[in-house]
């Protein structure tokens, strides 16, 4: 192989076809007349080769190596060109290196050459730097402002400015004579538009770096890491903050803040770190002053809304204010959440004095208009107050709640008004379910609804109705109209004009009834008065209890003595009344009769005043009729009336007194024990049924009847015998001398013998029967 010594290249012209413009440009205006598409990373290498001091001629092989440095290092890439013709020392070769090797940093080419027959390359020195052609520094509408550190890129209008001291600046385009795009700090970027400014023109390019304006007009990003997407006259002076677009929006020295867009004649403004405004117009997040005092404030959109404290949120609407930590207004008009953790969901009013307002911590208003939760002043005094909605409602104490309605107020701790209009719950833990003009002013008192009802004492309640009052501890009116429960734990369930005026007194219903004694009860009806302790009127009209432990019912019944019961059926004369005459009486006036039994079938005999299921009854005439229907009986058996008479004769029959009646009241008869022992009748040996006593008496009468009949027959026989004797005696007397007295003596003797015989016969007959 023949080694040749080559002279160094005396001329090197490098031209990159992707940098050079093909068409001419207007040098006066410095604006492109046309721009062609790039042709890739291809270099046209032109050189002059000398061999032994003379211009070389012939065919040669070349290797072109691309390096980062002028000497040393490893080639980034190598291109080999064989059979290159050299004429009078001149040659040309197209070089295409791998993509991405030209990134704006300096590059050098090292050339090695050999004759076509030679076996090895000769490396030529020094390496030749790849330099830009003059036109490549000023492409049509795009040029570089290089310094020793960076080729800053500028596009668009010729007056667009990049600081000569900065690095990494990019202005893609835009700008005009009245609105230049300007970038002053390192790594600043402007995508386009006009009149946009990135960084601070303070001579120090490293203090407000990495900021970007995408486009738009007259936008300013004057701190580091700022992004303005576009829009008009948007201004960001807080680092790491972003405005997406819109007009006249301002992020004033607050970091990490975002305005997505919106704006207007008066744009949106953020004053404190981490503030966010999604859109709308005239909205404010934070307060002027120290940027770390009201951080994380958010306005979702709408108009003229203000979120002015830490973590405060106004989601939208108009002229709403969330002015304390963690307060929230979801929307509406002129609403104000002025306490920590306060919430207003919406509603409001065009008149700010009549919009919804929360003054104390944790207060909530769901919506509506002119509603108030809490009280102006100390924000911790009336916490957790809630108004669900409606109009003109106020919840003004701890945990107070008005769910809705109009003109309602819950003005004590944990009070509740569910709805309605002009209701007032003013006792601690009191409640009103709804209705109109109701008042619950006692602790734990309740008015469920209705109109004009009052529960004015502790644990008092009114269920509903109109103009009812429960005015003592535990008193309750269920409903109706103008009822009053004024005694402790008294109850009026309903009706009209009923009163329970004493402790534990109760009126179930009706009209004009009164339970005036302690523990009294009126079941209903009208004009009834239970006046004595633990007395009761079951119902009816005009009934009265005047003594303790009494019961009255019906019409005009008067229980005037202790422990009595009076039932009065309907009176023919409404002015009449029926009254007890002594203590413990049970009086029933039942013009149609009274019936007792366990059956559901009532059988009231004609003329009965008191009847029983057994069939026995007391007649209006005053007689008691036992049930003795043959069809109700069984197990019949004959009896011996004479035996019953003899047994009856053996029972002691005495005069005596009941222990409960006293010695002054006397009775006569057997005891149940003697009667049961003699006859075994009835259910036990402590009672004598009247039917059994009557039966024994009737059997005894039959026995006496039979005995009397037998004795009468004997007497008849004796009379006949005596008559015969008389006839014989008369005949004897007639046949004898009337002067003599002997016949009379005989007559007397015969009569005596006859009487003795009759007595003996009677005794004999009795002995036989026994």
VOGUVO-664008 format. One record per residue: x, y, z of N, C-alpha, C in turn. Coordinates in steps of 0.2 Angstrom, whole numbers, plus 5000, padded with zeros to 4 digits. Atoms other than C-alpha are relative to their C-alpha. Layout:
N
XYZXYZXYZ...
***
This chain:
770
500449945000500050005000500450065000499649945001500750174995499750055005500249944996500650305009500150064997500049935003500250475003500050055006500049944995500550635013499550054997500549955003499050745011500150075003500049944998499050925013499450025004500649984996497851005026499550034995500549975004496251065018500150085001500049934999496351245014499450044999500749965000494551285012499549955002500550044997493051215021499450045000500749974999491251265018499549955002500550054998489951185027499350044999500749975001488151215023499549945002500650054997486651125032499450024996500649985004485151115020499450015004500649994995483951115035500150075003499949934998484651285040499950054995500049955005484851375024499350014997500649995004483351455016500150004993499950005007483051424998499850064996500349945003482051574994500450065003499749944998482751754995499550035005500449974995482151865009500150084999499949935000481752055010500450035005499549984995483252125018499850065004500249934997482452295021499549995006500550014995480952225031500249945005499850064997481852065037499549965002500650055000480251965035500149954995499950055006480251805025499550014995500550005006479451805008499749934999500350075000479251615009500449965004499650044996479751475020499949934998500150075002480051295014500149955006499950054994479951135024500749985000499350024999481551075031500249944997499850065004482550945022500449955003499750054996483350845036500750035002499349984997485050845045500549974995499550015005486150835029500450054999499549955001487750925027500349994993499650005006488550965010500750035001499349994998490450955013500450024994499649985005491551055001500750015002499349994998493451045002500550004994499450015005495151054993500549965003499650054998496350914994500750014996499450005003498250934991500449945001499650064999499450794988500750024998499349985001501350824991500050074997499949935002501051014989499650024994500349995006500050994973499349985001500750024999498250994970499949934997500150085001497650814970499550004995500450025005496750734956499949925000500150075000495950564955499449985004500550024996494750454965500349985007499850014993494850444984499449975004500550024995493950364998500150045007500049964994493450475013499649975006500450024994492850445031499950075004500249944996491950595040499849985007500250024993491950575059499750075004500349944996490750695070500249995007499850004993491450745087499750065004500249944995490950855102500550055001499449954998492650925105500550004994499549995005494050985094500649955000499550055000495250855100499749945005500150054996495050685108499249985000500750025000493350595112499949954995500350055005492350465103499650034995500449985005491550495087499249995001500750014999489650525088499749964994500250045005489550455071500550004994499550005006490550415055499649984994500350015007490050425037500649994995499550025005491050335023499850024993500149985007491150405005500549974996499550035004492050294993499950034993499949985007492650334975499750074999500249935001492450524977500550034995499649975005493150614962500350075003499649944998494450754966500350034994499849975006494750874952500350075002499649944998496151004954499950025007500050004992496050974973499350015003500749984998494151014974499649935000500550065000492850884980499450025004500649994997491050884986499749935002500350064998490150754997499450025005500649994996488350745005500149955006499950044994488450685023499350005004500650004996486950625033500149965006499850034994487250585051499349985003500650034997486050495063499650065003500549954998484450595069500250025007499949984994484750705084500750025002499349984998486650735084500150075000499949935000486450915080499450035004500549974995485550995095500250075002499849944999486351165094500750015004499350004997487951125103500549994995499450005005489651135095500249934998499850065003490151005083500750014996499450005004491850955074500049944996500050065004492150845059500849994999499350025001493750745058500049964993500050035006494250695040500649954999499450055001495250535035499949984992500050015007495750495017500549954998499550055002496550355007499950004992500050005008496950334988499649934999500450065001495850204980500349945001499750065000497150074980500349995007499650004994497850114997499649955005500350054995497449995012499850035006500249974994497250125026499950074999500249935000496550295030500650045003499649954997497650445034499650055003500449954997496850555047500350074999499749935001497050745043499850045006500149954994497250875057500150074997500550014994496550985064499349984998500750005001494750945065499750064998500449945003493551065056499450015004500649984996492251155067499450014995500649995004490451145060499750075002500249944998489951325059499450024996500649995003488351405054500150054994499949955006488151495037499650065003500449934997487551685040499349994999500750005001485851655033499649955005500350054995485551505045499950045007500149964993485651635060499450044999500649965001484151725053499549974995500550035004482851615046499450054999500649965001481251695039499650005006500450004994480451755055500249975006499750044995481551655066500850015000499349995000483251695072500349995007499750024993484451665087500450065003499649954996485251785100500449965004499550044996486751685105500450045005499549974996487851715119500549945002499550064999489251605126499749945003500350064996488051495135499449974996500650035003486551475124499850044994500349965006485751515107499350015001500749984999484151595112499650014994500350005006482851575099499450055000500549955001481651715093499750004994500450005006480251715081499650065000500549955000478951825075500350074998499849945002479152015074500750025002499349994999480852085072500250045007499849974994480752185088499949965006500150044995480352045099500749995004499450004996481652035113500149955005499850054995482651905122500650035004499449974996483851965136500749974997499450035003485651945129500449975006499750034995486151885146499749935002500450064998484851745148500249944995499950065004484951565142499349964999500650045001483651445135499350044999500649965001482451585130499749984993500350015007481151545116499450054999500649965002479951665108499849974993500250035006479051565095499750044994500349965005478251705086499650065003500549954997476951845087500450075000499749944999477352025092499850054994500149955005477052185082500350075003499749944998477652365082499750035006500349974994476452415096500049955006500050054995476652255106500549954999499550045001478252175107500049945005499950054995478552005115500750005003499350004997479952005128500149955005499850054995480851875138500650025003499449974997482051925151500449955004499650054995482551775162500049934997499850065003483251605159499449954999500550055002482151475151499350024999500749975001480751595148499849984993500350025006479551555134499450044998500649975002478251645124499849974993500250045006477251545111499850054995500249965005476551695102499650065003500449944998475351835103500450074999499749945000475852015106500050045007500049974994476352125120500149965006500050044994476751985131500850015003499449994997478151995144500149945005499850054996479051855153500650015004499449994996480251875168500050085002499949944997480852035176500650044997499449965004481952165166500450045005499649974995483052195181500749995000499250015001484752145174500249945002499850074997484751975183499649954997500450055004484151835171499949945004500050064997484251705184499550005006500449994994482951765197499349984999500750015002481251745188500049954994499850055005481651585178499449964998500550055001480551455169499350024999500749985001479051555165499850004993500250015007477951535150499450044999500649975002476651635141499849974993500250035006475751535128499850044994500249965005475051675118499550065003500449944998473751815119500350064999499749935001474051995121500150045007499849964994474852105134500049965007500050044994475051965147500750015003499349994996476451975160500149955005499750054995477351845170500650025002499449974997478551925181500449965006499750044995479051785193500249944997499750065003479851615191499449955000500450065001478951455185499250024999500749985001477351555180499849984993500350025006476251495166499450054999500649975003474951605156499949974994500250045006474051505143499950054994500249965005473451655134499550055002500549954998472051785134500350075000499849935001472251975137500150035007499949964994473052085150500049965006499950044994473351945162500650015003499449984997474651975175500149965006499850044995475551855186500650025003499449984997476751915199500249955006499950054995476751755210500349944997499750065003477951615207499649945001500350065001477351445202499250014999500749985001475651525198499849994992500350015007474551495182499450044999500749975003473251595172499949964993500250045006472451485159499850054994500249955005471751635149499550055003500549944997470351765150500350074999499849935001470551945152500150045006499949964994471252065165500049965007499950044993471551925178500750015003499449984996472851955191500149955005499850034994473851845202500550045003499649954997474651965214500449985005499450024995476251905222499849945004500250064997475351745227500349944996499750055003476251585224499549944999500450065000475551415218499350014998500749985001473951505212499849984993500250025007472851465197499450044999500749985003471551565187499949974994500150045006470851455174499850054994500249965005470051595164499550055002500549954998468651725164500350075000499849935000468851905168499550044998500549955003468152055160500350075002499849934998468252245163500450005006499650024993468752195181500149935000499950075000469552035180500049965007499950044994469851895193500750025003499449984997471151925206500149955006499750044995472151815218500550035004499649974996473051885233500549965004499650044995473651735243500249944997499750075003474651575240499549955000500550065001473751425233499350024998500749985002472251525228499849974993500350025006471151465214499450034998500649985003469851545203499949974993500150045006469151435189499750044994500349965006468251575179499650055003500549954998466951705180500350074999499849935001467251895182500050035007500049954994467752015196500049955007500050044994468051865208500750015004499449994996469351875222500149945005499850064996470351735231500550035005499549974995471251795247499950085001500049934999471551975253500650034999499449965001472752115249500450005007499650004994474252115261500549945000499550064999475351965267499749944996500350055004475151825254499949935003500050074996475251685267499450005005500549994994473751745278499449974998500750035002472251675268500149964994499850045005472951535258499549954998500550065002472051395248499350034999500749985001470551505245499849994992500250025006469551455230499350034998500749985003468151535218499949964994500150055006467451415206499850044994500249965005466651555195499550055002500549954998465251675194500350075000499949935000465351865197500150035007499949964994466051975211500049955006500050044994466251825223500750015003499449994996467551835237500149945004499850054995468451685246500650035003499549964997469551785258500449975006499650034994470251665271500249934998499750065001471151505272499549944998500450065002470351355263499250034998500749985001468751465260499949994992500250015007467751425244499350034999500649975003466451515234500049964993500050045006465951395220499750034994500349965005464951515210499550055002500549954998463551635209500250074999499849935000463651825212500050035007499949964994464351935225499949965007500050044994464451795238500750005003499449994996465751795252500149955004499850054995466651665261500750035003499549954998467751765273500349975007499650034994468351645287500349934998499750065002469351485287499549944999500350065002468651335278499250014999500649985001467051435275499849984992500250025007466051385259499350034998500649985003464751465248499949974993500050035006464151355234499750044994500249965006463251485224499450055003500549954998461751605224500250075000499949935001461751795226500150035007499849964994462551905240500049965007499950044994462751765252500650015004499449984996463951785266500149945005499850044995464851645276500650035004499549964997465851735289500349975006499850034994466351605301500449944998499650065002467551455301499549944999500350065002466851295293499250024998500749985002465251395288499849984993500250025007464251335273499350034998500649985003462951415262500049974993500050045006462351305248499850044994500249965005461451435238499550055002500549954998459951555237500350075000499849934999460151735242499550054998500549945001459451905237500450054996499749945003459852055226500250055005499849954994459852155242500449965005499550034996461352105252499849995007500350004993460452145268499549945001500550065000459152005264500349944997499750065003460351875257500149955006499950054995460851715267500750025004499449984997462151745281500149955006499850044994463151635293500550045004499649964996463951715307500449965005499750044995464551575318500349944997499650055003465751435316499549944999500450065002465051275308499350014998500749985002463451365303499949984993500150025007462551305288499350034998500749985004461151375276500049964994500150045006460551265263499850044994500249965006459751395252499450055002500549954999458251515251500250075000499849935000458351695255499950035007500049964994458651815270500049955006499950054994459051665282500750025003499549984996460251685296500249945005499750054996461351555305500550035005499649964995462151625321499850075001500249934998462251795328500750044999499449965001463451935323500450015007499649994994464951965335500549945001499550064999465951815342499849944996500250065005465951675329500049945004500050064996466151545343499450005005500650004995464551595353499449964998500650045003463251505342500149954995499750045005464051365333499549954998500450065002463251225323499350024998500649985001461751325319499849994992500250025007460751275303499450024998500649985004459451345291500049964994500050045006458951215278499850044993500249965005458151345267499450055002500649964999456551455265500250075000499949935001456351635268500050035007500149964994456751745283500149965007499950044994457251605295500650015004499449994996458451615309500149955005499850054995459451485319500650045004499649964997460351585332500349985006499750024995461051475345500449934999499750065001462151325347499649944998500350065003461551175336499250024999500649995002459951265332499849994993500150025007459051215316499350024998500749995003457651285305500149974993500050045006457351165291499850044994500349965006456351285280499450045002500649964998454751385279500250075000499949935000454651565282499950035007500049964993454951685297500049965006500050044995455351545308500750015004499449994996456651555323500149955005499750054995457651435333500550035004499649954997458351545346500349975007499650034994459051425360500449944998499650055002460251285361499749944997500350065003459851135350499350004999500750005001458151195346499949994992500250025006457251145330499350024997500649985003455951215318500049964993500050045006455551095304499850044994500349965006454551215293499450045003500649964999452951315292500250075000499949935000452851505295499950035007500149964994453151625310500049955006500050044994453551485322500750025004499449984996454751515337500149945005499750054995455751375346500550045004499549964996456551475361500249965006499850044994456751335374500649964998499550055002458351235375499749934998500250075003458151075364499250004999500750005002456351125360499949994992500150015007455551085343499350024998500649995004454251135331500049974994500050045006453751025317499850044994500249965005452851155307499450045002500649964999451251255305500150075000499949935000451051435309499950035007500149964994451251555324500149955006499950054995451751405335500650025004499449984996452951435350500149945005499850054995453951305360500650045004499649964996454751405374500349975006499850044995455051275387500649954998499550055002456551165388499749934998500250065003456351005378499250004998500750005002454551065373500049994993500150025007453751015357499350034998500649995004452451085345500149974993499950035006452150965331499850034994500349975006451151075320499450045002500649964998449551175319500150074999500049935000449251355322499950035007500149974994449451465336500149965007499950054994449951325348500650025004499549984996451051355363500249945005499850054995452151235373500550045004499649954996452851355387500449985006499750024994453551245400500549944998499550065002454951105401499649944999500250065003454550945392499250004999500749995002452851015387499949994993500150015007452050975370499350014998500749995003450651015358500149964993499950045006450350885344499750044994500349965006449351005333499450045002500649964999447751095331500150075000500049935000447451275334499950035007500149964994447651395349500049955006499950044994448151255361500650025004499449984996449251275376500149955005499750044995450351165386500450045004499649954997450951275400500349985007499750024994451651165414500449944998499650065001452951035416499749944998500250065002452650885406499350004997500749995003450950955400500049984992500050025007450350895383499250014998500650005004448950935371500149974993499950045006448750815357499750044993500349975006447650925345499450045002500749974999445951005343500150085000500049925000445651195347499950025007500049974993445851305362500049965006499950044995446251165373500650025004499549984996447351195388500249945005499850044995448451085399500550045004499649964995449051185414500249975006499850044994449351055427500649964998499550045002450950965428499949934998500150065003451050815417499249984998500750015002449250845412499949994993500050025007448550795395499350024998500649995004447150855383500249974993499850035006447150735369499750044993500349975005445950835358499450045002500749974999444250915356500150085000500149935000443751095359499950035007500149974994443951205374500049955006499950054995444451065385500650025005499549984995445551095401500249955005499750054995446650985411500450055005499749944996447151105426500349985006499750024994447850995439500549944998499450055001449350875441499749934997500250065003449150715430499350004998500750005002447350765425500049994992500150025008446750705407499350014998500650005004445450745395500149974993499850035006445350635380499750044994500249965006444250745369499350035002500749974999442450815367500150085000500049935000442050995370499850035007500149974994442051105386500049965006499950054995442650965397500650035005499449974995443751005413500249945004499750054995444850885423500450055004499849954995445150995438500349975006499750034994445650875451500749964998499450035001447350795453499949924998500150065002447450635443499349984997500750015002445650655436500049994992500150025007445050595419499350014997500649995003443750645407500149974993499950045006443550525392499750034994500349965006442550645381499350035001500649984999440850705378500050085001500049935000440350885383499850025007500249974994440250995398500049965006499850054994440950865410500550035004499549974995441850915426500249955005499750044995443050805435500450045005499849954995443350905451500449975005499750034994444050785464500649954998499450045001445650685466499849934997500050075003445850525455499249984999500650015003444050545449500049994993500050015007443450495432499350014997500749995004442050545419500249964994499950045006441950415406499850034993500249975006441050515394499350035001500749985000439250585390500050085001500149925000438650765395499850025007500349974994438450865410500249965006499950044994439250745422500550035004499649964995440150795438500249955005499850034994441250715451500250055005499949954995441250805467500449975006499650044995442250675478500549964997499450045003443850575477499849934999500150075002443950415469499349984997500750015003442250425460500150004992500150015007441650385443499350024998500749985002440250465433500049994992500050005007439650435415499250014998500750005003438050455404499850085000500249935001437050615406499850035007500249964994436950735421500149955006499850054994437750595433500450045005499749974995438350665449500349955005499750054995439650565460500250055005499949954995439550675475500349975007499750034994440250555488500649954998499350045002441950465489499849934998500050075002442150305481499449984996500650025003440550305472500050004992500050005007440050265454499350014998500749995003438550335444500050004993500250015007437950285427499350034999500749975001436550395421499849994993500250005007435650345405499650074998500249945002434850485395499450025004500549974996433750605405499450024995500649975003431950645399500050085000500049934999432150815406500850025001499249995000433950885403500250045006499849974994433950985419500049955006500050054995433750825429500749975001499350034999435250745437499949945005500050054995435550585447500650005004499549994996436650595462500149945005499950044994437450485475499750035006500249984993436750495493500449985005499650014995438150425502500749974997499450025003439950365500500049924998500050075003440350205490499449974996500650025003438750195481500249984992500050015007438550115464499350014997500749985002437150195455500050004992500150015007436550145438499350024998500649985003435150235429499949984993500050035007434650125414499349994999500750005001432950165408499849944995500150065004433050015396500249945003499850064996433749895409500749994999499350024999435449835414500049924999499850075001436149665408500749985001499350024998437649565414500149934998499850075003438449415406500750004997499450005003439949355397499849984992500250015006438949315381500050074996500249945004438749435366499350004998500750005001436949395365499650025006500449974995435849505375499349985000500750025000434149445381499750045006500349954995433249585390499249985001500750014999431549515397499650065000500549954999430049625396499950025007500249984993429849725412500650005004499450014996431649685418500450075001499549944999432749825426500749985000499450034999434149705429500049934997500150065003434449555418500749975000499350035000435849425418500049954994500050055005436449305405499749935002500350074997435849155416499250004999500750005000434049215413499750035006500349974994433749285430500050074999500149935000433149465432499650035005500349964995432549595443499550044996500549975003430849665438500050085002500149934998430449855438499550005006500550004995429049805450500449985007499650014994430449755462500149925002499950074999430449565461500549974996499550045003431849445458499849944997500250075003431549305445500649964998499550045002432649165445499949964994500050045006433049065429499849935002500250074999432048905430499649974995500350035006431648855413500249935000499950085000431448665411500549994995499550025006432448675395500750015002499349994997433948735406500249955005499950044994433848595418500149924997499950075001434348405418500149965006499950054995434648255429499550015006500650004995432948265437500049935004500150054995432548155452499550015005500549994995431048125463500250015007499849994993431148175481499449985005500550014995430148125497499950065004500249934997429248285503500049995008500050014992429048205521500750005003499350004997430848165522500350075000499849935000431248345517499850045006500349964994430048405530500349985006499750024994430848295543500750035001499349975000432648355538499950085001500149934998432048535538499850015007500149994993431348515555500649995004499450014996433048455561500550064999499549955001433948615554499950065005500149944996434248755567499850064996500349945003433248905562500150065005499849964995433949055571499950084998499949935001433949245572500750025001499249985000435649325568500150074997499849945004436549475561500649994996499350005004437849495547500550045003499449964997439549555553500050074997499949945004439549685540499550055001500649964999437849755545500050035007500149984993438049765564499449975003500550044996436949695578499350034999500649975001435549815574499649974995500450035006435049735558500049925001500150074999434249565561499749964994500350045005433849415550499849935003500250064998433149245552500149944995499950055005433549075544500649965002499450044998434848935544500650024997499449985002436648945541500149954993499950045006437348875524500349945002499750064998438348745533499549955002500550044998436848675541499549984994500450015006435848685525500349954996499650045004437248605515500049935003499950064997437448465528499349965000500750045000435548425528499849984993500350015007435248435509500549994995499450005005436948445500499850034993500249965006436248575488500550064999499549945002437248715479500749984999499350015002439048735475500549995006499650014994439748735493499650015006500449994994439348755511500050075003500049934998439548945512499450044997500549965003438048995501499449965000500750035001436148955500499750044994500349975005435448985483499350005001500849994998433649055484499649954996500450055003433048925471500049945005500050064996433648785483499650025007500449984994432948875498499249994999500750005002431348895489499849934999500250075002431348715483499949965007500150044994431648645501499350025003500649984997430248755507499449974997500650035003429048695494499949935001500050074998429548515497499749995007500350004993429148545515499350015000500749995000427548615511499649944997500350065002427148465501499949955005500150054994427548355516499550025005500549984995426448455527499349994997500750015003425048445514499849935000500250075000425148255513499949985007500150024993425248245532499350035002500649974998423748365534499449964997500550035004422748265521499949935004500150074996423048095531499650025006500349984994422548185547499250024999500749985002420948255539499649944999500450065001420448085533499849965007500150034993420648015551499550045004500549964996419648155558499349994997500750015003418248125546499849935002500250064997418247945551499850005007500149994993418247995569499350035001500649964999416848115566499449954998500650055002415747975557499949965006500050044994416147865572499650035006500349964995415648005584499250014999500749995002414048035574499649945002500450064999413547855575499949995008500050014993413947855594499450055003500549954997412848015596499349974998500750035001411447925587499849955004500250054995411547775598499850035006500149974993411647885613499350035000500649975000410147975608499449955000500550065000409147815605500049985007500050034993409647755622499750055005500349954996409147915630499250004999500749995001407447915622499749935003500350064998407147735627500049995008499950004993407647765645499650065004500349954996406947865659500450075000499749945000407348045657500250035007499949984993407448065676500749975002499450024998408947965678500650034997499449975002410748035676500549954997499550055002411647875671500150014992499949995007411447905652500550054998499549955001412448065653500749985002499450034998413847985662500349954995499850045005413947855649500250044994499849965006414047985635500650035001499449974999415448075643500649944999499550065000416447905645500149984993499950035007416147855627500450054996499649955003416748025621500750005001499350004998418348015631500349944997499750065003418647835624500150024993499949985007418347905606500650054999499449965001419648045608500649975002499350034999420947935616500149954994499850045005420747815602500250044994499749965005420947955589500750025001499349984999422548015597500549944999499650065001423247835597500149984993499950015007422847815579500450044997499549955003423747975575500749985001499350024998425247925584500349944996499850065003425247755576500150014993499949995007425047825559500750044999499449965000426547945562500649955000499450054999427647805568500149964994499950045006427247705552500450044995499749965005427747845541500850015001499349994998429347875551500449934998
***
